[in-house]
Amino acid sequence: MINFKELLKGNSLSEIPINHQQNGEILLNKINIVRTAFGKPMTVSSCYRTKQRQLDIYRAKGVPESKIPFSSQHLIFLAVDIADRNGELYKWMQVHPEVLEKADMYCESGTVGWVHFQCNPFASYKPGLTRWFQP
């Protein structure tokens, strides 16, 4: 199972607002539903991010500050990226949409090397339709 320390990814719990900590507990429960269904170890590559960390990530990619997604679920501890070097998890998730339903999670499509999971629905989500989205 994934543990809370793995979700922290080096962040200090004392520096995370209490409401975000509570979000992290929700995220942990939901991603472990996915982990149990997948039946294989999963490695967290990114999870909770401070605003500064978000800036650093996107600046390193050459993204102008005006285009940096500050509405990212990572900033409120409701998103986690799972390493997926060979695409196995991504392919498995697409064949098993019922797992996203059971965990009440949503996935970003088109990622390579990781799978992005988040707890909140994306803006255009319609109940009963796909839980996959393009950012």
C-alpha positions in Angstrom: 0.0 0.0 0.0 1.0 3.6 -0.5 1.5 5.5 2.8 1.1 9.1 3.7 4.9 9.7 3.9 5.1 8.7 0.2 2.5 11.3 -0.7 4.4 14.0 1.2 7.4 13.5 -1.2 9.7 15.4 1.2 7.3 18.1 2.3 7.0 18.8 6.0 3.6 18.0 7.3 3.8 21.0 9.7 4.1 23.3 6.7 1.0 22.0 5.0 -2.3 23.8 5.8 -4.6 21.5 7.9 -7.3 21.5 5.3 -4.8 20.3 2.7 -3.6 17.6 5.2 -7.2 16.4 5.4 -7.3 16.3 1.6 -4.2 14.2 1.7 -6.0 11.6 3.8 -8.8 11.5 1.3 -6.3 11.1 -1.6 -4.5 8.4 0.3 -7.6 6.3 0.7 -8.7 6.7 -2.9 -5.3 6.0 -4.5 -5.1 2.8 -2.3 -8.3 1.6 -3.8 -6.6 1.9 -7.2 -3.4 0.3 -5.8 -5.4 -2.7 -4.5 -7.2 -3.2 -7.8 -4.0 -2.9 -9.8 -2.3 -5.5 -7.5 1.2 -4.3 -8.1 3.5 -1.8 -6.4 3.1 1.8 -7.3 5.6 4.6 -6.9 4.6 8.2 -6.2 6.5 10.5 -8.5 4.7 13.8 -7.5 2.0 14.7 -5.1 1.6 17.7 -2.8 3.2 20.8 -4.3 3.7 24.2 -2.8 3.1 27.2 -5.1 6.9 27.6 -5.3 7.4 24.0 -6.4 4.7 24.4 -9.0 6.5 27.5 -10.3 9.8 25.6 -10.4 8.4 22.6 -12.2 6.8 24.7 -15.0 9.6 27.2 -15.3 12.1 24.3 -15.8 9.9 23.2 -18.7 10.0 26.8 -20.1 6.3 27.5 -19.5 5.6 31.2 -19.0 4.2 32.1 -15.6 0.9 33.2 -17.2 0.4 29.6 -18.4 1.3 27.8 -15.2 -1.7 25.8 -13.9 -2.3 27.3 -10.4 -5.6 25.5 -10.2 -3.8 22.2 -10.1 -5.1 19.7 -7.7 -1.5 19.0 -6.6 -1.6 22.4 -4.8 -4.4 21.3 -2.5 -3.2 17.8 -1.9 -5.9 16.2 -4.1 -3.7 14.8 -6.9 -0.9 12.3 -7.2 1.3 11.2 -10.1 2.3 7.6 -10.2 5.5 6.6 -12.0 4.7 4.5 -15.1 7.9 4.1 -17.2 6.5 1.4 -19.5 2.9 2.5 -19.7 1.6 -0.6 -18.0 -0.5 1.3 -15.4 -1.9 3.7 -18.0 -3.0 0.9 -20.3 -4.5 -1.1 -17.4 -6.5 1.9 -16.1 -8.0 2.4 -19.6 -9.1 -1.2 -19.7 -10.6 -0.9 -16.1 -12.6 2.3 -16.0 -14.6 0.7 -13.1 -11.6 1.3 -10.8 -11.9 5.0 -11.3 -15.6 4.8 -10.5 -15.0 2.8 -7.4 -12.2 5.1 -6.2 -14.1 8.2 -7.3 -11.0 9.5 -9.1 -10.2 11.1 -12.5 -7.1 10.6 -14.8 -5.3 12.8 -17.2 -5.0 11.3 -20.6 -1.9 11.6 -22.8 0.7 11.3 -20.0 3.9 9.4 -20.7 6.0 8.1 -17.9 3.4 8.7 -15.2 -0.3 8.5 -14.5 -2.0 11.6 -13.0 -4.9 10.8 -10.6 -7.0 13.4 -8.9 -10.0 13.4 -6.6 -12.0 16.3 -8.0 -13.7 16.0 -11.4 -12.4 18.1 -14.2 -14.4 21.1 -15.4 -16.2 19.4 -18.3 -17.0 16.2 -16.5 -20.5 14.8 -16.9 -21.6 12.0 -14.5 -21.6 8.6 -16.2 -19.2 9.7 -18.9 -15.4 9.2 -19.1 -13.3 10.0 -16.1 -10.3 10.8 -18.4 -9.5 14.4 -19.3 -7.1 16.5 -21.4 -5.7 19.4 -19.3 
